C-alpha cells in the first residue's frame, strides 16, 4: 500500500456517557471507519479519540489542534471519520480555519460516501454545505433540548445533570422528587442558626460545609432550602466565556420577569421566615461591600463603626507593627491600635480628613453607651419620645407638598414615554433606557416623601430594652465575646475624635443611608 493512502482516524463523542460500553458510540464509529478504510484502500496510522468534546468546541481541544498539525505531513493523505459532524459543528466564523487547514495541506476528508477534496470545486461546495448543515443540525438539537428542559423546570423538576444540584440536595428522576442529603442538611441547619445570630463570616461557614468560601453566599441565598425551586437566570443565547480548562460555556443572563421559575417542590429545610431573615442580612452585607478587616483580634467593635463626618465604614489600623518584635516574650515597642475612616485610608479627591480614633478611648466610650444607655428603659423611652417629636416637627407641610408634586410629575412623565413608544416613535431599547432613568427618580421621590411623612420611629423602646437587658456586665467581657454578641445585635455607631456621636438600630438601616433610625446620644469620651 502506498504512502499516499495513509490517514488519521478521528473519533469524537460529545459526552462521557456516549463513550460508555453500553452506548457503543465509540465502537460504532471505529467500525464505520474500518469499513471506509477497507473500501477505499486507506491505511489508518493514528487514531485521535475525543471524548466529552462538543462539535462546536473541537477547535479548543489540544488533541484536535495536534491533528491539524499532523496533517501538514505530506505523507498523510487524509482524515477518516464516520460523518462530517464528527469533524465539527460550526457555530462561529472562527471554525472556518479547520476547513482552511484541510485546503492548505491538500488533505482529504474520508467519509463512508467517499473522500472529499476541499480544493476541488465540487468538494469545496460540498464541504461548505455539509458544514452549514452540521451547524444547523446542532442548533435544532439544542433548541429542542432546551425546550424540553424548560418544560420540565416549569413542572418543578430537575432538568440538568445531578452535578448541578445545590449543596446537600438530591433528586430522584424516577419519582421526580427532591430531598435533602445527610449529613449536609444538618450542617446547613447549624450554619443558618449561626447566621440568624448575626455570624456572617463566610470563611468559617465554608469550613463547616467543606466548600469554597466564595460559594457560601450563593448557598445561603438559594430558596431551595425553604423548599422552592427558584430559577432567575438562563443561558445567554450567543455570548460565551472560556473556562480554565479551555472549554467555552454560555454566560448567564437574567430571565424575563414572566419566565422566572419559583415553584414549591418540597418541605423546606429552613422555615421561610428564618430564610428571609438570613437573606436580608446577607443583602445588607453585600450592599455595604463589607471587606475582611485585619487585626480583628485586637478590636471589639469591628464592622459596626462608621465615620460621623462622611458616613464611610471605619477600618482598623495597627501602628508600629514592624517594631512589634518579642524579646524574651516582651514587646520591645508597644503596638498602637486605631480605628480610622476608610475614605481617609483610600485617599483621592473624596478623601475624608477625620482623625484617627484611639482604640482604648473609643472602645471605653462605646462600652459605656452599650452597658448603660441601651440597657436603661427610662433613657430609651426618653430618646424615643424626643425622636418622635423631632420627626413630627422636622419638616413642614410645604416640603411634603413639594415632594408630592414632583412625584406626580414624574409619574406623568413615565406615562408620556410609554405613550410615545406605543406610537412607534422609538425602539424597545430606547424605552428601557428612558424608563430606567425615570424609575430611579420616582423611587428617590417616594423615599423622600416617606421620610417626610414619617411620624413614628421605626424602633420600639420596650423591644430594645429586652434585647439589651443582659448587657449590664458588658465591660467585663473580653473582645472576642463582645465581637460575637455584636454580630447578633442590630446596633451600629457613628464616631469621631474618640467620641460616640450617634447610635443606630436595625440591620436594614446603615448609617450612610438617608432613611436611618437615629438614636442621638450625649457625647461621652
C-alpha positions as CSV (number, residue, x, y, z in Angstrom):
1,X,0.0,0.0,0.0
2,X,1.4,3.4,-1.0
3,X,2.2,6.2,1.4
4,X,-0.4,8.4,-0.2
5,X,-3.1,6.3,1.4
6,X,-2.1,6.9,5.0
7,X,-4.9,8.5,7.0
8,X,-5.6,9.6,10.6
9,X,-8.7,8.2,12.2
10,X,-11.0,10.7,14.0
11,X,-13.5,9.5,16.7
12,X,-15.5,12.1,18.7
13,X,-18.3,11.8,21.2
14,X,-19.9,14.9,22.8
15,X,-20.4,13.5,26.3
16,X,-18.7,10.9,28.6
17,X,-22.0,9.0,28.7
18,X,-21.8,8.4,24.9
19,X,-18.4,6.8,25.4
20,X,-19.7,4.2,27.8
21,X,-19.7,0.5,26.9
22,X,-23.5,0.3,26.9
23,X,-23.9,3.2,24.4
24,X,-21.4,1.8,21.8
25,X,-20.8,5.2,20.3
26,X,-17.0,4.8,20.0
27,X,-17.2,1.2,18.8
28,X,-19.8,2.1,16.1
29,X,-17.6,4.9,14.8
30,X,-14.5,2.7,14.8
31,X,-16.3,0.0,12.9
32,X,-17.5,2.6,10.3
33,X,-14.0,4.0,9.9
34,X,-12.5,0.5,9.4
35,X,-15.1,-0.2,6.7
36,X,-14.3,3.1,4.9
37,X,-10.6,2.4,5.1
38,X,-11.1,-1.1,3.6
39,X,-13.5,0.2,0.9
40,X,-11.2,2.9,-0.4
41,X,-7.8,1.3,0.3
42,X,-6.7,3.5,3.2
43,X,-4.2,2.8,5.9
44,X,-5.0,4.1,9.4
45,X,-1.7,5.2,11.0
46,X,-3.0,7.1,14.0
47,X,-6.3,7.4,15.9
48,X,-7.5,10.6,17.6
49,X,-10.2,10.0,20.1
50,X,-12.1,13.0,21.5
51,X,-14.4,12.3,24.5
52,X,-16.7,14.9,26.0
53,X,-15.9,17.4,23.3
54,X,-18.8,19.2,21.5
55,X,-18.7,19.7,17.8
56,X,-18.7,23.4,18.4
57,X,-15.7,23.2,20.7
58,X,-13.2,20.9,18.8
59,X,-11.0,23.9,17.9
60,X,-10.2,24.4,21.6
61,X,-9.2,20.8,22.1
62,X,-5.4,20.2,22.3
63,X,-5.6,16.7,20.7
64,X,-7.6,18.2,17.8
65,X,-5.1,21.0,17.4
66,X,-2.3,18.4,17.2
67,X,-4.3,16.6,14.5
68,X,-4.3,19.9,12.4
69,X,-0.5,20.0,12.8
70,X,-0.2,16.3,11.9
71,X,-2.0,16.7,8.5
72,X,0.8,19.1,7.4
73,X,2.9,16.0,6.9
74,X,2.9,15.3,3.1
75,X,2.6,11.6,3.7
76,X,-0.8,12.0,5.3
77,X,-3.5,11.6,2.6
78,X,-6.5,12.5,4.7
79,X,-8.6,12.1,7.9
80,X,-11.2,9.3,8.1
81,X,-14.3,9.7,10.2
82,X,-17.8,8.3,10.1
83,X,-19.7,11.6,9.3
84,X,-18.9,15.2,8.7
85,X,-20.4,16.3,12.1
86,X,-17.6,14.3,13.8
87,X,-15.1,16.8,12.4
88,X,-17.0,19.9,13.5
89,X,-20.4,21.5,14.0
90,X,-19.5,25.2,13.2
91,X,-21.1,27.8,15.4
92,X,-18.9,30.9,14.8
93,X,-16.7,32.2,12.0
94,X,-13.5,31.0,13.7
95,X,-14.4,27.4,12.9
96,X,-13.6,28.1,9.3
97,X,-9.9,27.7,10.0
98,X,-10.4,23.9,10.2
99,X,-11.5,23.6,6.5
100,X,-8.9,26.2,5.6
101,X,-6.2,23.9,7.1
102,X,-7.5,21.0,5.1
103,X,-7.3,23.1,1.9
104,X,-3.8,24.4,2.7
105,X,-2.4,21.0,3.3
106,X,-4.4,19.3,0.5
107,X,-5.9,16.9,3.0
108,X,-9.0,14.8,2.1
109,X,-11.9,14.2,4.5
110,X,-12.7,10.5,4.0
111,X,-16.3,9.6,4.7
112,X,-18.3,6.4,4.0
113,X,-19.6,8.1,0.9
114,X,-16.1,8.7,-0.4
115,X,-13.1,11.2,0.1
116,X,-13.8,14.9,-0.2
117,X,-11.1,17.2,-1.7
118,X,-11.9,20.8,-0.4
119,X,-9.6,22.3,-3.1
120,X,-11.9,20.8,-5.8
121,X,-14.8,23.0,-6.9
122,X,-17.4,20.4,-6.1
123,X,-15.6,19.3,-3.0
124,X,-15.3,22.8,-1.7
125,X,-19.0,23.4,-2.3
126,X,-20.0,20.1,-0.6
127,X,-17.7,20.9,2.3
128,X,-19.4,24.3,2.9
129,X,-22.9,22.8,2.6
130,X,-22.1,20.0,5.0
131,X,-20.6,22.4,7.5
132,X,-23.6,24.6,7.4
133,X,-25.9,21.7,7.7
134,X,-24.0,20.3,10.7
135,X,-24.1,23.6,12.4
136,X,-27.9,24.0,11.7
137,X,-28.5,20.5,12.9
138,X,-26.7,21.3,16.2
139,X,-28.9,24.4,16.7
140,X,-32.0,22.4,16.1
141,X,-30.9,19.7,18.6
142,X,-30.1,22.3,21.2
143,X,-33.3,24.2,20.7
144,X,-35.4,21.0,21.1
145,X,-33.4,20.0,24.2
146,X,-33.7,23.4,25.8
147,X,-37.4,23.5,25.1
148,X,-37.9,20.1,26.8
149,X,-35.8,21.1,29.8
150,X,-37.7,24.3,30.2
151,X,-41.0,22.3,30.2
152,X,-39.6,20.1,33.0
153,X,-38.5,23.1,35.0
154,X,-42.0,24.6,34.9
155,X,-43.3,21.4,36.4
156,X,-40.8,21.7,39.2
157,X,-38.4,19.0,38.0
158,X,-34.6,19.0,37.7
159,X,-33.7,19.2,34.1
160,X,-29.9,19.0,34.1
161,X,-27.1,16.9,35.5
162,X,-27.0,15.8,39.2
163,X,-23.6,17.6,39.3
164,X,-25.5,20.9,39.1
165,X,-27.7,20.3,42.1
166,X,-27.4,22.7,45.0
167,X,-25.3,21.7,48.1
168,X,-26.9,19.0,50.1
169,X,-29.8,18.5,47.7
170,X,-30.7,15.2,46.0
171,X,-33.2,14.4,43.2
172,X,-34.8,11.1,42.2
173,X,-35.5,11.1,38.4
174,X,-37.9,8.1,38.7
175,X,-40.2,9.7,41.3
176,X,-39.3,13.3,40.3
177,X,-38.8,14.2,44.0
178,X,-36.3,16.5,45.7
179,X,-34.8,15.7,49.1
180,X,-32.0,16.8,51.4
181,X,-28.9,14.7,51.9
182,X,-27.4,13.8,55.2
183,X,-25.1,14.9,56.9
184,X,-25.1,18.0,54.7
185,X,-28.6,19.0,55.8
186,X,-27.6,19.0,59.5
187,X,-24.5,21.1,58.7
188,X,-26.7,23.6,56.8
189,X,-29.1,23.9,59.7
190,X,-26.3,24.8,62.1
191,X,-24.9,27.4,59.6
192,X,-28.3,29.0,59.2
193,X,-28.7,29.2,63.0
194,X,-25.3,31.0,63.3
195,X,-26.4,33.4,60.5
196,X,-29.6,34.2,62.4
197,X,-27.4,35.0,65.4
198,X,-25.5,37.5,63.2
199,X,-22.5,35.5,62.3
200,X,-21.9,36.1,58.6
201,X,-18.3,35.0,58.4
202,X,-18.2,33.1,55.1
203,X,-14.8,31.6,55.7
204,X,-15.9,29.9,59.0
205,X,-19.1,28.7,57.3
206,X,-17.1,27.3,54.4
207,X,-15.0,25.2,56.8
208,X,-18.2,23.8,58.4
209,X,-19.7,22.9,55.0
210,X,-16.4,21.9,53.4
211,X,-16.9,24.2,50.4
212,X,-15.1,27.2,48.9
213,X,-15.8,30.4,50.8
214,X,-16.9,32.0,47.5
215,X,-19.8,29.5,47.4
216,X,-21.2,30.2,50.8
217,X,-23.3,33.3,49.9
218,X,-24.9,31.5,46.9
219,X,-25.7,28.5,49.2
220,X,-27.3,30.6,51.9
221,X,-29.4,32.6,49.5
222,X,-30.7,29.7,47.4
223,X,-34.5,29.3,48.1
224,X,-34.2,25.6,47.6
225,X,-33.5,25.4,51.4
226,X,-37.0,26.8,52.1
227,X,-38.5,24.3,49.6
228,X,-38.6,26.4,46.4
229,X,-37.1,25.7,43.0
230,X,-36.1,29.2,42.0
231,X,-34.5,30.0,38.7
232,X,-34.0,33.7,37.8
233,X,-31.2,33.2,35.2
234,X,-30.8,31.4,31.9
235,X,-28.0,30.8,29.4
236,X,-27.1,33.6,27.1
237,X,-28.1,32.5,23.5
238,X,-24.8,33.7,21.9
239,X,-22.3,35.1,24.4
240,X,-19.6,32.7,25.6
241,X,-16.9,32.6,28.2
242,X,-13.8,30.4,28.3
243,X,-13.2,28.2,31.4
244,X,-9.8,27.5,33.0
245,X,-9.7,24.1,31.2
246,X,-10.0,25.9,27.8
247,X,-13.7,25.0,27.2
248,X,-16.2,27.6,26.3
249,X,-19.5,27.9,28.0
250,X,-22.6,30.1,27.8
251,X,-22.7,33.0,30.2
252,X,-25.8,33.6,32.4
253,X,-28.3,36.4,31.9
254,X,-31.4,37.4,33.9
255,X,-34.7,35.8,32.8
256,X,-37.7,37.9,31.8
257,X,-40.0,38.6,34.8
258,X,-42.7,36.4,33.4
259,X,-40.3,33.5,32.8
260,X,-38.8,33.4,36.3
261,X,-39.5,29.9,37.9
262,X,-40.4,29.9,41.6
263,X,-42.2,26.7,42.5
264,X,-42.7,24.8,45.8
265,X,-41.1,21.4,45.3
266,X,-40.7,20.0,48.9
267,X,-40.8,20.8,52.6
268,X,-38.1,23.4,53.5
269,X,-35.1,22.6,55.5
270,X,-35.3,26.1,57.0
271,X,-38.6,27.9,57.7
272,X,-39.4,30.7,55.2
273,X,-39.3,33.3,58.0
274,X,-35.8,32.3,59.1
275,X,-34.6,32.0,55.5
276,X,-35.9,35.5,54.6
277,X,-34.2,37.0,57.7
278,X,-30.8,35.5,56.7
279,X,-31.3,36.6,53.2
280,X,-31.9,40.2,54.4
281,X,-28.8,40.2,56.5
282,X,-26.7,38.9,53.6
283,X,-28.2,41.5,51.2
284,X,-27.2,44.3,53.6
285,X,-23.7,42.9,54.0
286,X,-23.4,42.7,50.2
287,X,-24.7,46.3,49.7
288,X,-22.2,47.7,52.2
289,X,-19.4,45.8,50.5
290,X,-18.0,44.7,53.8
291,X,-14.4,43.8,53.4
292,X,-12.3,41.5,55.5
293,X,-11.0,43.5,58.5
294,X,-7.4,42.9,59.5
295,X,-6.2,42.7,63.1
296,X,-9.7,41.8,64.2
297,X,-8.4,40.0,67.3
298,X,-7.3,43.4,68.7
299,X,-10.6,45.2,68.2
300,X,-14.0,44.6,69.7
301,X,-16.2,46.8,67.5
302,X,-15.1,45.8,64.0
303,X,-17.8,46.1,61.4
304,X,-20.2,48.3,63.4
305,X,-18.5,51.7,63.4
306,X,-19.0,54.4,60.8
307,X,-17.4,57.8,60.4
308,X,-19.7,60.6,61.7
309,X,-18.1,63.0,59.2
310,X,-18.6,61.2,55.9
311,X,-20.6,58.1,56.7
312,X,-18.0,55.6,55.5
313,X,-17.1,52.4,57.3
314,X,-14.3,52.6,59.9
315,X,-11.3,50.3,59.4
316,X,-8.8,49.0,61.9
317,X,-5.2,50.1,61.9
318,X,-2.2,48.7,63.7
319,X,0.8,51.1,64.1
320,X,4.4,50.1,64.8
321,X,3.6,46.6,63.7
322,X,7.2,46.3,62.2
323,X,8.6,47.1,65.6
324,X,6.3,44.6,67.3
325,X,9.1,42.1,68.0
326,X,9.4,40.0,71.0
327,X,12.5,39.7,73.2
328,X,12.2,37.1,75.9
329,X,8.4,37.2,75.5
330,X,8.2,41.0,75.9
331,X,7.3,43.6,73.2
332,X,10.3,45.9,72.5
333,X,7.9,48.7,71.3
334,X,4.2,48.6,72.3
335,X,1.9,48.5,69.3
336,X,-0.8,51.2,69.0
337,X,-4.2,50.5,67.7
338,X,-6.6,52.8,65.9
339,X,-10.0,53.0,64.2
340,X,-9.8,55.1,61.0
341,X,-12.2,56.2,58.3
342,X,-11.9,54.0,55.2
343,X,-12.1,57.1,52.9
344,X,-9.1,58.5,54.6
345,X,-7.1,55.4,54.0
346,X,-8.1,55.2,50.4
347,X,-7.3,58.9,49.8
348,X,-8.2,60.6,46.5
349,X,-10.2,63.7,45.8
350,X,-13.0,62.5,48.1
351,X,-10.7,61.6,51.0
352,X,-12.0,62.2,54.5
353,X,-10.0,64.2,56.9
354,X,-11.4,62.7,60.1
355,X,-8.7,62.0,62.6
356,X,-7.6,58.5,63.8
357,X,-9.6,57.2,66.8
358,X,-7.6,55.6,69.5
359,X,-8.8,52.1,70.3
360,X,-8.7,52.4,74.1
361,X,-10.5,55.7,74.4
362,X,-13.1,54.9,71.8
363,X,-13.9,51.4,73.0
364,X,-14.3,52.7,76.5
365,X,-16.9,55.2,75.2
366,X,-18.7,52.5,73.3
367,X,-18.7,50.2,76.3
368,X,-20.3,52.9,78.3
369,X,-23.0,53.5,75.7
370,X,-23.8,49.8,75.3
371,X,-23.8,48.9,79.0
372,X,-25.5,52.0,80.4
373,X,-27.6,53.6,77.8
374,X,-29.0,50.7,75.8
375,X,-29.9,48.7,79.0
376,X,-31.8,51.7,80.5
377,X,-35.5,51.5,79.7
378,X,-36.0,55.0,81.0
379,X,-33.3,56.5,78.7
380,X,-34.7,54.6,75.7
381,X,-38.2,55.9,76.4
382,X,-37.0,59.5,76.7
383,X,-35.0,59.1,73.5
384,X,-37.9,57.6,71.7
385,X,-40.2,60.5,72.6
386,X,-37.6,63.1,71.6
387,X,-37.0,61.4,68.3
388,X,-40.8,61.2,67.6
389,X,-41.1,64.9,68.4
390,X,-38.3,65.6,66.0
391,X,-39.9,63.6,63.2
392,X,-43.3,65.4,63.7
393,X,-41.7,68.9,63.7
394,X,-38.8,68.3,61.4
395,X,-40.5,69.0,58.1
396,X,-43.2,71.4,57.0
397,X,-46.3,70.7,55.0
398,X,-44.8,72.8,52.2
399,X,-41.9,70.3,51.9
400,X,-44.3,67.4,51.7
401,X,-46.5,69.1,49.2
402,X,-43.5,70.0,47.0
403,X,-42.2,66.4,47.0
404,X,-45.7,65.0,46.2
405,X,-46.0,67.4,43.3
406,X,-42.6,66.3,42.0
407,X,-43.6,62.6,42.3
408,X,-46.9,63.3,40.4
409,X,-44.9,65.0,37.6
410,X,-42.5,62.0,37.3
411,X,-45.4,59.5,37.1
412,X,-47.0,61.6,34.4
413,X,-43.7,61.8,32.5
414,X,-43.4,58.0,32.7
415,X,-46.8,57.6,31.1
416,X,-45.9,60.0,28.3
417,X,-42.8,58.0,27.5
418,X,-44.9,54.8,27.3
419,X,-47.5,56.5,25.0
420,X,-44.7,57.7,22.6
421,X,-43.3,54.2,22.5
422,X,-46.7,52.7,21.7
423,X,-47.0,55.2,18.8
424,X,-43.8,53.7,17.3
425,X,-41.6,56.7,17.8
426,X,-38.6,54.6,19.1
427,X,-37.4,51.1,19.7
428,X,-37.7,48.9,22.8
429,X,-34.1,49.6,23.8
430,X,-34.9,53.3,23.8
431,X,-37.9,52.7,26.0
432,X,-35.9,50.7,28.6
433,X,-33.2,53.4,28.8
434,X,-35.7,56.2,29.3
435,X,-37.8,54.4,31.8
436,X,-34.9,53.3,33.9
437,X,-33.8,56.9,34.5
438,X,-37.4,58.0,35.3
439,X,-37.9,55.0,37.6
440,X,-34.8,55.9,39.6
441,X,-36.1,59.5,40.1
442,X,-39.6,58.2,41.1
443,X,-38.1,55.8,43.7
444,X,-36.0,58.7,45.1
445,X,-39.0,60.9,45.3
446,X,-41.0,58.2,47.1
447,X,-38.2,57.6,49.6
448,X,-38.1,61.3,50.3
449,X,-41.8,61.5,50.7
450,X,-41.8,58.5,53.1
451,X,-39.2,60.2,55.2
452,X,-41.1,63.5,55.3
453,X,-44.3,61.8,56.3
454,X,-42.8,59.5,58.9
455,X,-44.4,60.3,62.3
456,X,-43.1,57.4,64.5
457,X,-39.6,55.9,64.9
458,X,-39.2,52.5,63.4
459,X,-38.0,51.0,66.6
460,X,-39.7,50.2,69.9
461,X,-38.1,51.1,73.2
462,X,-39.5,48.1,75.0
463,X,-38.1,45.7,72.4
464,X,-34.7,47.3,72.6
465,X,-34.7,47.2,76.4
466,X,-35.5,43.5,76.4
467,X,-32.8,42.9,73.8
468,X,-30.1,44.8,75.7
469,X,-31.1,43.7,79.3
470,X,-28.2,41.2,79.6
471,X,-25.6,43.8,78.8
472,X,-25.1,45.3,82.2
473,X,-21.8,43.3,82.5
474,X,-20.7,44.3,79.0
475,X,-17.5,45.9,80.1
476,X,-16.4,42.7,81.9
477,X,-16.5,40.7,78.6
478,X,-13.3,40.1,76.6
479,X,-13.0,41.4,73.0
480,X,-13.9,38.0,71.4
481,X,-17.1,37.7,73.4
482,X,-18.1,41.3,72.5
483,X,-17.5,40.6,68.8
484,X,-19.7,37.5,68.9
485,X,-22.5,39.4,70.7
486,X,-22.3,42.5,68.4
487,X,-22.8,40.2,65.4
488,X,-26.3,39.3,66.8
489,X,-27.2,42.8,67.9
490,X,-28.7,45.3,65.4
491,X,-26.6,48.3,66.7
492,X,-24.2,50.5,64.7
493,X,-22.4,53.6,65.8
494,X,-21.1,56.8,64.2
495,X,-17.9,58.0,65.8
496,X,-15.5,61.0,65.6
497,X,-12.5,62.2,67.6
498,X,-12.6,59.2,70.0
499,X,-16.3,60.0,70.8
500,X,-19.6,58.3,70.0
501,X,-21.8,60.7,68.1
502,X,-24.8,58.6,67.2
503,X,-26.2,55.1,67.6
504,X,-28.4,53.3,65.0
505,X,-30.8,50.4,65.2
506,X,-31.7,47.8,62.6
507,X,-29.6,45.8,60.1
508,X,-31.5,47.4,57.2
509,X,-30.7,51.0,58.1
510,X,-26.9,51.5,57.9
511,X,-25.6,54.9,58.9
512,X,-24.6,56.0,55.4
513,X,-28.2,55.9,54.1
514,X,-30.7,58.7,54.3
515,X,-33.6,56.8,56.0
516,X,-31.7,55.9,59.2
517,X,-33.4,55.3,62.5
518,X,-31.2,57.6,64.7
519,X,-30.7,57.5,68.4
520,X,-29.0,60.7,69.2
521,X,-26.8,60.4,72.4
522,X,-24.9,62.7,74.6
523,X,-21.2,62.8,73.7
524,X,-19.1,60.6,76.0
525,X,-15.4,60.3,75.8
